[in-house]
Amino acid sequence: MKIIHVHHHYYPAIGGLERVVQGLAEELARLGHEVHVVTSRFGAGNRPKEEVVNDIHVHRVKSLRLYYPDLTYPLECPDKIFGDADVVHGHSQNSLFVVKIVERAKRLGVKALIHFMAVDAFKDHPNLFIRFLAPHYGRANIKRALEIADLPLVRSIRDLEILRKRYGVEAMYLPDAVPDYYFTAERSDPDKFKEKFEIKQEKFFLFIGRMHKLKGPQILVRALKYVGEDVAAVFIGPDDGYLRKTLSLAERIGVKRRVYYLGYVDERTKIEALDSATALVLPSLADHVEVYSIVISEAWARERPVIASRIGEIPYRVKQGINGLLINPLDSKRLAEAMLRLANDEELAKEMGRNGRKDVFSWREIAEKSIQLYKQILKR
């Protein structure tokens, strides 16, 4: 089968959805399919316009961008690769690039699937300009994408319900997954990890994600005021412009010596951090930044509990007291209480982590399910 994935970013660009597209594409290739990715040149550095990366044929097309990645507009389309394609799979209807490329493929006779995500999710955005304009853009894109898609997909139960109730559309649930090595890697030694990064506190809570205000690193920093001197916070992820303010806040409230920023790390180091942490903390502040958190799956795959905000898809996955703890956004005191609860009850933390692992998928499982869905629309 010849399968084409579409997203405005791809390797070496870094991000949650970028990793999702790459993970699914590479697993489909391992299953013996011919897999292509159509993407923009943004985030690719000096990589060539066309290349093969891990058996994936990557096509980077010339595009324009109006500040936000979702507002990337393709100026060309590699029509020749669509000639004998079986299906085209677009990732995110919020991406203008995805909608336009999939629309072109559909005109050329290719069956289309589109993953819908963060549906109607900008109403709680703190930026007034975005909160006012983005919903209009989002609804227009949703309607166009629904016209194009032979099969609408969702990666979250939240989006599944919204499409059904507000748009009268039944979508297929196809969640994201994690690589097999998250299940099979040997358990790491917490003492060695803390020694490696000179973490002096007995226990730490782990934040994985972009250092961006809407991901809530400042909430975790504030929570440190209420949890005692022997508890730290470790931050992993690229700086998205908010690192300096986060560290400044930590210094201002007197907790900077308990804040560790490791930056972007490799997968082995991330697994070591998860194994060594008391829990993963996701104190995010807006629905659209938590569509389907891969790091929750990664934490559960390593049998670690999760403390997270009640926003986006999170409350559909994190079950209070079963596989994690939920808090309201911006509530650093409640976050601190949740952190202390797990820090003081190791058996509860272990039980929640084990329960979470039951709800994590491997990329092989999701790739096989994808093939079933591709075949389903080809039969229509």
PEGINOR-V216952 format. One record per pair of residues at least 6 apart in sequence whose C-alpha atoms are under 7 Angstrom apart, sorted by the first residue. I is the first residue (numbers start at 1). J is the second residue. If there is no record, write none. Layout:
I_J, I_J
This chain:
1_33, 1_34, 1_86, 2_33, 2_34, 2_35, 2_85, 2_86, 2_87, 3_34, 3_35, 3_36, 3_85, 3_86, 3_87, 3_88, 4_35, 4_36, 4_37, 4_87, 4_88, 4_89, 5_36, 5_37, 5_38, 5_88, 5_89, 5_90, 6_37, 6_38, 6_39, 6_89, 6_90, 6_91, 6_98, 7_38, 7_39, 7_90, 7_91, 7_98, 8_39, 8_40, 8_72, 8_97, 8_98, 9_18, 9_39, 9_40, 9_42, 9_43, 10_18, 10_39, 11_18, 11_44, 12_43, 12_44, 13_43, 13_44, 16_294, 20_176, 23_363, 24_363, 24_367, 25_35, 26_54, 26_56, 27_363, 27_364, 27_367, 28_367, 29_35, 29_55, 35_56, 35_57, 36_56, 36_57, 36_58, 37_57, 37_58, 37_59, 38_58, 38_59, 38_60, 39_59, 39_60, 39_61, 40_60, 40_61, 40_62, 40_63, 41_60, 41_61, 41_62, 49_59, 49_60, 49_61, 50_58, 50_59, 50_60, 51_57, 51_58, 52_58, 61_74, 61_76, 61_77, 62_74, 62_75, 62_76, 63_72, 63_73, 63_74, 63_75, 64_72, 64_73, 64_74, 65_71, 65_72, 65_73, 66_72, 70_94, 70_95, 70_96, 71_95, 71_96, 72_96, 72_97, 73_96, 73_97, 74_97, 77_101, 82_105, 82_110, 85_110, 86_110, 86_111, 87_110, 87_111, 87_112, 87_374, 88_102, 88_110, 88_111, 88_112, 88_113, 89_112, 89_113, 89_114, 90_98, 90_102, 90_113, 90_114, 90_115, 91_98, 91_114, 91_115, 92_98, 92_114, 92_115, 92_116, 92_117, 93_99, 93_114, 93_115, 93_116, 93_117, 93_141, 93_142, 93_145, 94_138, 94_141, 99_145, 102_112, 103_148, 106_112, 111_150, 111_378, 112_149, 112_150, 112_151, 113_149, 113_150, 113_151, 113_152, 113_153, 114_149, 114_151, 114_152, 114_153, 115_152, 115_153, 115_154, 116_152, 116_153, 116_154, 117_154, 117_155, 117_159, 117_291, 118_159, 118_288, 118_291, 119_159, 120_135, 120_138, 121_287, 121_288, 122_131, 122_134, 122_135, 122_288, 123_131, 123_135, 124_131, 124_286, 125_131, 125_286, 146_152, 150_377, 152_171, 152_172, 153_171, 153_172, 153_173, 153_174, 154_160, 154_171, 154_172, 154_173, 154_174, 155_173, 155_174, 155_175, 155_176, 155_292, 156_173, 156_175, 156_291, 156_292, 156_313, 157_313, 157_316, 158_313, 160_171, 163_169, 163_170, 164_170, 177_360, 177_361, 177_362, 177_363, 177_366, 178_297, 178_298, 178_361, 178_362, 178_363, 179_362, 179_363, 180_362, 182_298, 182_301, 182_302, 183_301, 183_302, 187_275, 188_272, 188_275, 189_276, 190_275, 190_276, 193_272, 193_276, 201_230, 201_231, 201_232, 202_230, 202_231, 203_230, 203_231, 203_232, 203_277, 203_278, 204_231, 204_232, 204_233, 204_234, 204_277, 204_278, 205_232, 205_233, 205_234, 205_277, 205_278, 205_279, 205_280, 205_281, 206_233, 206_234, 206_235, 206_277, 206_279, 206_280, 206_281, 207_234, 207_235, 207_236, 207_280, 207_281, 207_282, 208_235, 208_236, 208_237, 208_295, 209_236, 209_237, 210_237, 210_238, 210_239, 210_240, 211_217, 211_237, 211_238, 211_239, 211_240, 211_241, 211_242, 211_243, 212_240, 212_241, 212_242, 213_242, 214_284, 214_285, 214_286, 215_283, 215_284, 215_285, 216_283, 216_284, 216_285, 217_246, 217_283, 218_246, 219_283, 219_330, 219_332, 220_283, 220_332, 221_250, 222_332, 223_332, 223_333, 223_335, 223_336, 224_255, 224_336, 225_255, 226_333, 226_336, 227_336, 227_340, 232_258, 232_259, 233_258, 233_259, 233_260, 234_259, 234_260, 234_261, 235_260, 235_261, 235_262, 236_261, 236_262, 236_263, 236_264, 236_265, 237_263, 237_264, 238_263, 238_264, 247_256, 250_256, 274_299, 274_302, 274_304, 275_302, 278_343, 279_304, 279_305, 279_306, 279_307, 280_299, 280_305, 280_306, 280_307, 281_306, 281_307, 281_308, 282_307, 282_308, 282_309, 283_308, 283_309, 283_329, 284_309, 284_329, 285_329, 285_330, 286_311, 287_311, 287_312, 288_312, 290_312, 290_313, 290_314, 291_312, 291_313, 292_313, 296_306, 297_360, 299_305, 300_353, 300_356, 300_357, 300_360, 301_357, 301_360, 303_350, 303_353, 303_354, 303_356, 303_357, 304_350, 304_353, 305_323, 305_324, 305_349, 305_352, 305_353, 306_323, 306_324, 306_325, 307_324, 307_325, 307_326, 308_325, 308_326, 308_327, 309_326, 309_327, 309_328, 309_329, 310_326, 310_327, 310_328, 310_329, 318_324, 320_326, 322_352, 322_355, 323_352, 323_353, 323_355, 323_356, 324_352, 325_338, 327_334, 327_335, 342_348, 342_349
